[in-house]
Amino acid sequence: MNKNILKSAFVAVLAVTFFSFTNMFVKEVNVKDSKIVWKGYKVTGDHEGTIGLESGTLVFDGDKLTGGNFTIDMSSINVTDLEGDSKGKLEGHLKSDDFFGIETYPTANFVITGVKGTAGNYIVTGDLTIKNKTNPLTFNMTVKGNEANATLKVDRSKFDVRYGSPSFFNNLQDKAIYDEFDLNVTLMF
């Protein structure tokens, strides 16, 4: 029994000592001031809008980014390039099972699994989960002060978002919606 107490005490002292000499810290993302702008493309044009973060954290070792975790609120999909009935119709369609199925999948997640680069300019790799399908994603991210910025290309076909996709359907002609869409992300923390 005394050996177990001594082992536990040693592990506790070792852990406290280790964390006392590292600069690891987690920064909460300010979801209200952060912004994600999406842009999707079709043969006859494009549409864009915003989507909100539910929560997010960035992990740093000193001033170097080392990790992070984000939850995206899929119910917040907003179309900004249309108004009135057209806006409501597209938002409803994007939220439906044809696209992101927000009733079944109300959130999407991104977990940073690797970071390369120097303080401020990074190549970030992580796992993006949409509709319970997880795929790796790599992109550039800059961090300056309390702001991080990234531009990502996401292939919706990898997440079983099939509507109007030329990857799944033939002869769509001018009704085709391209698989890749852009996300321009600004994180404030």
Steps between C-alpha positions, in 0.01 A plus 500: 500500500781742588667422165182603315476825695866576427454419129191724480679783679800466267277511189316807635827683575637407158186627325499828691870548428455427129209744454676766709786511250297500178317787335201290387170684512156484341332810359122505464380634166262794527219352291305827489786695337631215283369451147474219247403599145411222255482515122357225281525476123272372227524501121282811476653702786558486874345572838652608827412549862611445855492222757562534872726331747341340802834472682871490435841487661855549380791336686837674517844415630631845571414695186493190272170346396490128583132397487136593512143378491191663346128431489303663215130576545350364178159652579656846462554463122419842358485611136628857455480548122120459470198664658137415569350171382812401303715536813259297713465231235877450462561504877226241548645284224853517643365396841293214353607138453592583138804684640600514869197342673518723807212326681709183515843667496468835683876550534820438307841471666862571420788370712857609431723191486825660387667839460817584308665836464631787702321738731242679291502294177383141516396203293215346697372146460186377665192285486179658373175321587180583309195270510697250715758459222858595592769593249842662532548859390820705464522878460707809581423704811647828619489608864575856603413644839157371598391414145539191280409488129467210258354425159389140442363302209259224603384221268138439602485168312733349763231572762212343306355838400381388157232738374585623149849351520660395171693241702178308561264599217542511121338740255450786748619749239433856626342371824832360628627630834876460539623277782753743645393799703711764674513596867666826600552486875586778743540389862519754781632387839 
